[in-house]
């Protein structure tokens, strides 16, 4: 998952590009209501509220997506 690069870091590493992104994630839901989640290696991250997963017996993870009709 990409992180945000602040202007002072961009200047330090000599880049002048910016990410243009919309209000929705790659999966189509809004980037709102952030909550904590944990990667497989235990790293804590924040994900949007509608980011819901289910872990299987083999430890693979499925992303559950609610579709509104």
N, C-alpha and C positions, 0 to 999 in steps of 0.2 A: 504494500500500500504506500502510495507516495506521501511524503511529508511536505510541510510548508518550508520554503527557504526565505528567510527574512532578508531585507535589503542589505544589512551590514554584512551578512555572510556572502551574498552575491558579489558584493564589492571586494571582499577579502579573497575569494577564489577566482575573481575575474570573469564572471559571467554576466550577461545583460539580457537574458531571456526571461519570459514570464509564462506561466501556465494559464491558459484561458480555459475556464471550465464553467459548466452550467450548474444549475441548482440540484441536479439529480446525479446519482451514482451511475456507474457503468451498468448496474443491474436495474436501473429505472426508478428507484425510489429516492425521495428527498433526503438531503444531507441535513437532517434536523434531529433533535432529541437524542443527542449523543449519549452512549453508555459504554461502560467498560467491557472488554472482552479479552480473551487470552489466546495468543497464538499457540501452536503445538509445542513450541519450545519453552512456553511459560512467559513469554514477553507480553506485558500488559499493553493494550492499545485501546483506542476509542473508535467505535463504529456507530453508524446511524441507528436510530431506534428501530427501524424495520429490518435491520440486519439480524436475522435469526437463523440458527444452524441446528443441525441434528448430527450427533456422532454415532457411527455404526459400530458394530462389534469389532470390526477390523481397524478401528480408529480413523477411518476416512470420515470426512466431514461434508455434509450436504448443506447447501444454502437453501433455506426455505423462503419462497417468495409468495406473498399474498397478492393476488391479482384482483383488482376491483373492476367489475363490469358495469 
